[in-house]
Amino acid sequence: MARAVLIPHGSDGPVNRDRASTRLAQLGYELDWRHVDHGDPLDEPDDSVAITIIYGGGNPEDEKDWHTDRYPWLKSEVRWAEQCIARNIPTVGFCLGGQIIAHALGSTIGPHPEGFHEFGYYPLTLTEDARGFLPDGIYGTESHYHGFTLPEGATLLATTGHFLQAFSFGTTSYGFQFHPECTRENFKRWQVSNVAAYGQPGAQTQVEQDKLGDRYDRIQADWLQSFLTNLVGPSS
């Protein structure tokens, strides 16, 4: 049976209730969860791997941490991303996962130079290359203060005011800074957790988040369903 290798971070609640894994299960893929930051192994990808998704959470504190042994799981995940990209296995990353894919392609990762955070729902500005790929009027769920530079050879798809938000590399690898996989219910848990960045430069208030999420979240949810279906199709 074709596998979807899914790599979450930390213990952020019921990881099997996100939109991406739900859609892949609906498409008939075996969900192979690998908690690499808790010691699960990552072998070299084989022909049974139909897609891999690397999730957010657990951000390294500094750009130099990507080049040391402080987070050994990080090196394992970067290597996994490199191998999957080299084999043209569909490789998708959200937030930290997008940064891992970017780093695997040579990007620099780090906090915003002016200390900006994004926490809430933010409108994405699409590039011309994103027309027909991302829908007009899409807002992205955000919870981060690190970002990535555009890897050499990648195509920029979307930005916000302070961070790059989406890129593609070839036709099978995608890095996203935003969280289209995050349901409204999961974001409401973030609002009362230690990741809530209220009061930080750029962060929205809870009132703003609730208003924007209620109005715009469905756009990214519907897009993610179509994106994954088009990327891998039903499992054969």
URDANOR-V689588 format. One record per helix or strand. SS is the DSSP state (H for helix, E for strand). FROM is the first residue (numbers start at 1). LEN is the number of residues. If there is no record, write none. Layout:
ss->{SS,SS}
from->{FROM,FROM}
len->{LEN,LEN}
This chain:
ss->{E,H,H,E,H,E,H,H,E,H,E,E,E,H,E,E,E,E,E,E,E,H,H}
from->{3,15,19,30,36,49,63,72,90,96,109,118,125,128,131,134,139,146,155,164,173,184,206}
len->{5,3,8,4,3,6,5,15,5,9,3,6,2,3,1,1,6,3,5,6,4,8,27}
